[in-house]
Amino acid sequence: MNHAHSQSLFARAQARIPGGVNSPVRAFRGVGGDPVFFREGSGAWLTDVDGNRYVDLVGSWGPLILGHAYPPIVEAIIDAARRGSSFGAPHAGEVEFAEFICGTMPAVEMVRLVSSGTEATVAAIRVARGFTGREHILKFEGCFHGAGDPFLVKAGSGVETLGLPDSPGVPAALAKLTLTAPYNDLAAVERIFAEKGQDIACAIIEPVVGNMGVLVPKPGYLQGLQALCQKHGVLLVLDEVMTGFRLARGGAQEVYGLKPDLTTMAKVIGGGMPLGAYGGRADIMRKVAPAGPVYQSGTLSGNPVAVAAGLACLKALAAPGTYARLEQVSRMLEEGFIAEAKAAGVPVTVNRVGSMLTVFFTAEPVFDYTSAKTSDTGRFGRFFHAMLDAGVYLPPSQYEAAFVSLAIGEAEVAHVLGAARKAFRSLGQTG
């Protein structure tokens, strides 16, 4: 494929934008080469600035569960923008949106809208500390909760892709308040709670990890974590930025039968626009200003255009059979990747929950940060570029989830698996 225009734009970008990109994992550091610049998306397909077309398995990192430029969302955005792009004041749409979220997510009784997933998780931690009067938090190795200071400790995702240590710029005193435990290891949580449980405000976790590649919770793990939190008075914060409205209408908490104290959301709830939210038990959320003393605000929070897009997306997902169709397509891709890799003699482990999946280039089971790190990232990079050349856009990192959209049909599945067949065979021949 010709990428001359992308290469020209990247050269210009590097002079004015750090690393030439506005989010680190876009830089292709995990796979080599230069990033592709895109011109437009329609349904399941992306078109780059050089006119090359790709089946999209990134989906803007999760929000585009209905595909690109989904007509009802586009119409909702245009209609809302005509009435005004921002008011900085209350409007009816945000009330309807809050009612929809609280009526759908099992553990969310009250909700505050924000503009991003990072903003949601940072605010949730502040509220947890304000509610409990405790300062420490517990997170899990490889889980990424946005680029807020409390979370840049063993953070997975882009940090892991770039091979960075815990981020400079985070004060050591603040980092000491973030405790970490391996994902899928309840015994480790028990040890930490036994020693410091009285000092821990909350445990925050991705129920299905998407930022170390997809990690699947072991049976009983999330329920056990919830029980431990209740025993020690530690609030459970479920980071559903990725999983909310993607794994099911009620998110991972519906799938796994959980009732977290706080939930964070973004991505799908915005329908492709910048929108996030955090919510949970009413007694906790009433601590948020102006109802209570824990301050959090945002000029564009509840933005009318973003809310209109989010409502259109969530209402479309409420149609009967939506998640069954998404599961069917996702299973076809999972089974196809496994079959093609096996036929080529390339050892892989494919982890999938719903429409989130990762092809790990290792023969070993992948269930935590340490096992994910056994993956052959060099081999993944070669696979990525072979797929890109064949017209399939995958996340440019071994440590990211691919996202399946409802716009992907049988033709797109055939295209992806045909590309995978060639890519795996080339790896099998070259090693």
C-alpha positions in Angstrom: 0.0 0.0 0.0 1.1 3.6 -0.7 1.2 5.7 2.5 3.0 8.8 1.0 0.4 11.3 2.3 0.3 9.8 5.8 4.1 9.9 5.9 4.1 13.6 4.9 1.5 14.5 7.5 3.4 12.6 10.2 6.6 14.5 9.4 4.7 17.8 9.8 3.0 16.6 12.9 6.3 15.7 14.7 7.4 19.3 14.4 4.4 20.6 16.4 2.9 17.7 18.3 4.9 15.6 20.8 5.8 12.4 19.0 3.6 13.5 16.2 0.4 12.1 17.9 -2.1 13.3 20.4 -2.3 10.0 22.3 0.9 7.9 22.7 -0.4 4.4 21.5 -1.3 5.9 18.1 2.4 6.4 17.4 3.0 2.7 16.2 5.9 2.4 18.7 4.7 -1.1 19.6 4.7 -2.3 16.1 7.3 -0.2 14.3 6.8 2.1 11.3 4.8 5.3 11.1 1.1 5.8 11.9 -1.6 5.9 9.3 -3.6 9.1 9.0 -7.3 8.6 8.2 -9.7 10.6 6.2 -13.1 9.1 6.8 -15.0 6.1 8.2 -18.2 4.5 7.1 -19.8 1.4 8.7 -17.1 -1.2 9.3 -14.5 0.5 7.0 -11.9 3.2 7.4 -10.2 5.1 4.5 -6.8 6.7 5.0 -5.6 9.9 3.4 -3.9 7.9 0.6 -7.2 6.2 -0.3 -6.5 2.8 1.2 -9.4 1.0 2.8 -9.4 -1.2 6.0 -11.9 -3.2 8.0 -11.7 -1.4 11.4 -11.1 -3.5 14.5 -10.1 -0.6 16.6 -13.4 1.3 16.6 -11.8 4.5 18.0 -10.6 2.3 20.9 -14.1 1.1 21.7 -16.8 3.8 21.3 -17.9 2.9 17.8 -19.9 -0.2 18.6 -22.4 0.7 15.8 -19.7 1.4 13.3 -18.5 4.7 11.7 -21.0 7.5 10.9 -24.0 5.5 12.1 -26.8 7.6 10.5 -29.1 8.1 13.6 -26.0 9.3 15.6 -25.0 11.7 12.8 -28.5 13.0 12.6 -28.7 13.5 16.4 -25.4 15.4 16.4 -26.4 17.7 13.6 -29.8 18.4 15.1 -28.3 19.1 18.5 -25.5 21.3 17.0 -28.1 23.4 15.2 -29.7 24.2 18.6 -26.3 25.2 20.1 -23.0 23.4 20.7 -22.7 24.3 24.4 -24.8 26.1 27.0 -22.8 25.8 30.2 -26.1 25.4 31.8 -28.6 22.5 32.4 -30.7 21.1 29.5 -33.3 18.4 29.2 -31.0 16.0 27.3 -28.7 15.4 30.3 -31.6 14.6 32.5 -32.9 12.0 30.0 -29.4 10.6 29.7 -28.9 10.3 33.4 -32.3 8.5 33.8 -31.3 6.1 31.0 -28.0 5.2 32.6 -29.5 4.7 36.0 -32.3 2.6 34.6 -29.9 0.4 32.8 -26.7 0.0 34.9 -27.7 -2.2 37.9 -25.6 -0.4 40.5 -25.9 3.2 39.4 -28.5 5.1 41.4 -27.1 8.6 40.7 -24.7 9.8 38.0 -22.5 12.8 37.1 -21.6 13.4 33.5 -18.1 14.4 32.5 -16.1 14.6 29.3 -13.8 11.6 29.3 -13.0 8.3 31.0 -9.9 9.7 32.7 -12.0 12.5 34.2 -14.6 9.9 35.4 -12.0 7.7 37.1 -10.1 10.6 38.7 -13.4 12.0 40.1 -14.5 8.6 41.3 -11.3 8.2 43.3 -11.7 11.6 44.8 -15.3 10.8 45.8 -14.2 7.5 47.3 -11.6 9.2 49.4 -14.0 11.9 50.5 -16.7 9.4 51.5 -14.4 7.1 53.4 -11.9 9.5 54.9 -9.1 7.2 53.7 -6.2 8.0 51.4 -4.9 4.8 49.9 -6.3 3.2 46.8 -5.8 -0.3 45.3 -5.4 -0.9 41.6 -4.4 -4.0 39.7 -1.2 -4.6 37.6 -1.8 -3.9 33.9 -5.1 -2.1 34.4 -5.3 1.3 32.9 -7.8 3.9 34.3 -6.7 6.9 32.2 -3.8 9.2 32.6 -4.6 10.6 36.0 -1.7 10.8 38.4 -3.1 8.1 40.9 -3.2 5.5 38.1 0.2 5.7 36.4 1.6 2.9 38.5 2.0 -0.4 36.7 -0.5 1.0 34.3 -0.5 -1.3 31.3 -1.8 -0.1 27.9 0.2 2.7 26.3 2.7 2.8 29.2 3.5 -0.8 28.6 3.5 -0.4 24.8 6.2 2.3 25.0 8.2 0.3 27.6 8.1 3.2 30.1 8.6 3.0 33.8 5.9 4.5 36.1 5.5 8.0 34.7 7.9 10.8 35.7 5.9 13.8 36.9 3.9 11.8 39.4 5.0 12.8 42.9 6.5 9.9 44.8 4.3 10.8 47.8 1.2 10.5 45.7 2.4 7.2 44.0 2.9 5.7 47.5 -0.8 6.0 48.1 -1.5 3.7 45.1 -1.2 0.0 46.1 -1.1 -2.7 43.4 -2.0 -6.3 43.2 -1.8 -8.9 40.4 -5.0 -9.3 38.5 -6.9 -12.6 39.1 -5.1 -13.2 42.4 -7.5 -12.9 45.4 -4.9 -14.1 47.9 -2.8 -11.0 47.1 -5.8 -8.8 47.8 -6.4 -10.6 51.1 -2.8 -10.0 52.2 -3.0 -6.3 51.3 -6.3 -5.8 53.0 -5.1 -7.6 56.1 -2.2 -5.2 56.4 -3.7 -1.9 55.2 -7.4 -2.4 54.7 -8.3 0.3 57.2 -6.3 2.9 55.1 -7.7 2.0 51.7 -10.6 4.1 50.3 -11.3 1.9 47.3 -10.2 -0.8 44.9 -10.6 0.1 41.3 -10.5 -2.5 38.6 -11.3 -3.2 35.0 -13.7 -6.2 35.3 -12.5 -7.4 31.9 -9.0 -5.9 31.3 -8.7 -4.3 27.9 -5.4 -2.4 28.6 -3.0 -5.4 28.8 -4.7 -7.0 25.9 -8.0 -8.7 27.0 -7.6 -10.5 30.3 -10.6 -12.6 31.4 -11.5 -12.8 35.1 -11.3 -16.3 36.6 -14.5 -17.8 37.9 -15.4 -16.2 41.2 -12.6 -13.7 41.1 -14.6 -10.5 40.8 -17.3 -11.7 43.2 -14.5 -12.6 45.7 -13.0 -9.1 45.3 -16.4 -7.6 46.0 -16.8 -9.6 49.2 -13.4 -8.7 50.4 -14.1 -5.0 49.8 -17.4 -5.2 51.8 -15.6 -7.0 54.6 -13.0 -4.3 55.0 -15.2 -1.2 54.3 -13.3 -0.6 51.0 -15.4 0.8 48.2 -15.4 -1.2 45.0 -15.0 1.0 41.9 -15.8 -0.9 38.7 -14.1 0.8 35.7 -16.6 0.1 32.9 -15.1 2.7 30.5 -14.6 -0.1 28.0 -17.1 -2.7 29.1 -20.1 -0.5 29.9 -22.8 -1.0 27.2 -20.4 -3.2 25.3 -20.5 -6.6 27.0 -24.2 -6.2 27.7 -26.7 -3.4 28.2 -25.9 -3.4 31.9 -22.2 -3.8 31.3 -19.9 -6.2 33.1 -21.8 -5.7 36.4 -24.8 -7.4 34.7 -22.7 -10.1 33.1 -20.9 -11.0 36.4 -23.7 -10.2 38.9 -21.8 -7.4 40.6 -23.0 -4.4 42.6 -20.0 -2.0 42.8 -20.2 1.1 45.0 -19.1 3.3 42.1 -19.0 2.8 38.4 -17.1 4.8 35.7 -18.1 4.9 32.1 -17.1 6.5 28.8 -16.5 5.3 25.2 -19.8 3.6 24.1 -21.9 6.0 26.1 -20.7 8.9 24.0 -21.4 7.3 20.6 -18.1 8.5 19.4 -18.2 12.0 21.1 -16.2 13.0 24.2 -18.4 11.9 27.0 -17.9 10.1 30.3 -19.7 9.5 33.5 -19.3 8.2 37.1 -22.1 7.1 39.3 -23.2 4.6 42.0 -24.8 4.4 45.4 -26.9 7.5 46.1 -25.4 8.0 49.6 -22.0 8.2 48.0 -22.9 10.4 45.1 -24.7 12.9 47.4 -21.2 13.7 48.6 -20.5 15.4 45.2 -20.8 19.2 45.0 -23.1 21.0 45.1 -25.0 18.4 47.1 -22.0 17.6 49.2 -18.4 18.7 50.0 -16.4 16.7 47.4 -15.7 19.2 44.5 -15.8 18.2 40.9 -16.8 20.3 37.9 -16.3 20.7 34.1 -17.2 23.4 31.7 -18.4 21.0 29.0 -19.8 18.4 31.3 -23.2 17.2 29.9 -22.4 18.8 26.5 -25.7 18.8 24.5 -24.1 17.5 21.3 -22.2 14.7 23.0 -25.3 13.7 25.1 -27.5 13.6 21.9 -24.9 11.3 20.3 -24.8 9.1 23.4 -28.5 8.8 23.7 -28.9 7.9 20.0 -26.2 5.2 20.5 -27.7 3.7 23.7 -31.2 3.7 22.3 -30.0 1.8 19.2 -28.3 -0.8 21.4 -31.5 -1.4 23.2 -33.0 -3.1 20.1 -33.8 -6.8 20.6 -31.1 -9.2 19.5 -28.3 -6.5 19.4 -25.9 -8.2 21.7 -26.6 -11.7 20.3 -25.6 -10.5 16.9 -22.5 -8.9 18.3 -21.6 -12.1 20.1 -22.0 -14.2 16.9 -19.7 -12.0 14.8 -17.1 -11.8 17.6 -17.1 -15.6 18.0 -16.6 -16.1 14.3 -13.5 -13.9 14.4 -12.2 -15.6 17.5 -12.6 -19.1 16.1 -11.2 -18.0 12.7 -8.1 -16.5 14.3 -7.5 -19.7 16.3 -8.0 -21.9 13.2 -5.8 -19.9 10.9 -2.9 -19.7 13.4 -3.1 -23.4 14.1 -3.1 -24.2 10.4 0.0 -22.1 9.9 1.8 -23.6 13.0 1.9 -20.2 14.8 1.4 -20.5 18.6 -1.2 -18.0 19.8 -3.6 -17.6 22.7 -6.9 -15.7 21.9 -8.7 -14.1 24.8 -12.2 -12.8 24.2 -15.1 -11.6 26.2 -18.1 -10.4 24.1 -16.9 -8.1 21.4 -13.4 -7.5 23.0 -10.6 -9.8 21.9 -6.8 -10.0 21.7 -4.5 -12.4 19.8 -1.6 -13.0 22.1 1.5 -14.3 20.4 2.3 -16.9 23.1 1.2 -20.6 23.5 0.8 -20.0 27.3 -2.5 -19.0 29.0 -2.7 -15.3 29.5 -4.5 -14.2 32.7 -2.5 -11.4 34.3 0.3 -8.9 33.7 3.1 -11.4 34.0 1.6 -14.0 31.6 0.7 -11.2 29.1 4.4 -10.2 29.1 5.4 -13.7 27.7 4.0 -12.6 24.3 6.3 -12.2 21.4 5.8 -8.5 20.6 8.1 -8.6 17.6 6.0 -11.3 16.0 2.9 -9.3 16.8 4.4 -6.3 15.0 5.0 -8.4 11.9 1.4 -9.7 12.1 0.1 -6.2 12.5 1.8 -4.9 9.4 0.8 -7.9 7.3 -2.8 -7.4 8.3 -2.5 -3.6 7.6 -1.2 -4.3 4.1 -4.1 -6.6 3.6 -6.6 -4.0 4.6 -7.3 -4.7 8.3 -6.7 -2.1 10.9 -5.8 -3.7 14.3 -4.7 -1.9 17.5 -1.0 -1.1 17.0 0.1 -2.8 20.2 0.1 -6.4 21.6 -1.3 -4.9 24.8 -4.5 -3.5 23.5 -7.9 -5.0 22.9 -9.5 -5.2 19.4 -13.2 -4.1 19.3 -15.8 -5.6 17.1 -18.7 -3.5 15.8 -22.2 -4.3 14.7 -21.3 -2.9 11.3 -19.1 -5.9 10.7 -20.9 -8.6 8.6 -20.1 -11.8 6.9 -18.2 -10.1 4.1 -16.0 -8.2 6.6 -15.4 -11.4 8.6 -14.3 -13.2 5.5 -12.0 -10.3 4.6 -10.4 -10.2 8.0 -9.9 -14.0 8.2 -8.5 -14.1 4.6 -6.0 -11.5 5.6 -5.2 -13.5 8.8 -4.6 -16.6 6.8 -1.9 -14.9 4.7 -0.4 -13.1 7.7 -0.1 -16.3 9.8 1.3 -18.3 6.9 4.0 -15.6 6.4 4.9 -15.8 10.1 5.0 -19.6 9.9 7.4 -19.5 7.1 9.7 -16.8 8.5 9.5 -17.6 12.2 
